[in-house]
Every structure is written in structure tokens, then in C-alpha cells.
Amino acid sequence: MLPSVLAAAAAETHNPLIPGIPDLIWSAVCFVILLVFFWKKILPNVQKSLDARSELIEGGIKKAENAQAEAAAALEKYNEQLAEARAEAASIREQARQDGTKILNELKEQAAIEAARITANAATQIEAERQAAVVSLRAEVGSLAIDLASSVIGQSLADDKKATNLVDQFLADLEASEASSKKSK
């Protein structure tokens, strides 16, 4: 039997790689059924899923663009506010400089006025002390002069009126001689 099977197999030249016609028909029918099933059921679901993803991505891109535009607007607004703040700070600094200069000038003026007042008070006080010293010296010189004159004359000059007139006349002559000596120099 084996030789007969081998002989029959040799007589038939069938290629094992090429399927038979009925196999091709059934394979084509199965392919068409699967193609229709995929075309009607799976492909629309896949398309919906891809569309949803596409919309989601586009929505994300739009949100990102909107966020970027808002960020750019916020940055521009921040830069404007920063520029305004810098300008205001410069204005405040300049105003402070002017106020400082004004206050400094006022303080200098007040100091000059106070110095002039102190100088005037000092001059007045010096003049008052000089006048007091002159009066005191006149009285002292007058009493010394009366004592000296009493001892020279040998007579007591106890009369205050005469003594005062004599001392005043002597001092007036002394002041006149000093004034004339200062003018001649």
C-alpha cells in the first residue's frame, strides 16, 4: 500500500503552498464578514476615540495658548506697573532731595538768624558790662582822685558836690585828651 500511495502522490502534482478553490472561497467570505464587522463596528469606535483625543489635544493647545496669552498680558501689565513704580520712586527721591535741600537751607537761615541774635545779645551785654565798668571806674577814680587831691592840697574835699564836679571835670578833660590823641595818630 505504501508504494501505491507514493505512486498516487507522485502522479498528482499538487503544490502545497497554493490552497484549493473551496478554501479560497471560504477564506474570502470570512475576510469580507470580518471586513464588514470591522468597518461597521470597530472602525467607528476607533474613529470616535481618535476624534475625542484630537479634540482633547486641540482643547489643551487652545488652553495653553490662552494661558500663554494671559501670562504675556500679565507680564506686560507687571512691566508697566514696575515702570510706573520706578518712575514714582524716582519722583519721590527727587521730591525728598528738594525737601532736604529746602530744610537744610531753612536750618542754615535759622542758624544764621540765631547766630546774629546771639552776637547782638553778646554785643549788648558787652556794652552794658563796659558801661558798668566805666561807671565803676569813674567812681573808683573819683574817690582816688579826691583822696589824692586832698593830700596834695592839704585840705579835705569832703563836700561831695564839689568833689563830684571836680572829678567829672577831670575825667572829661582826660577823655578829651585821649580823643584828640587818637585823632592825631
Helices and strands as residue ranges (DSSP letters): H 2-11, H 21-37, I 38-42, H 43-153, H 160-184
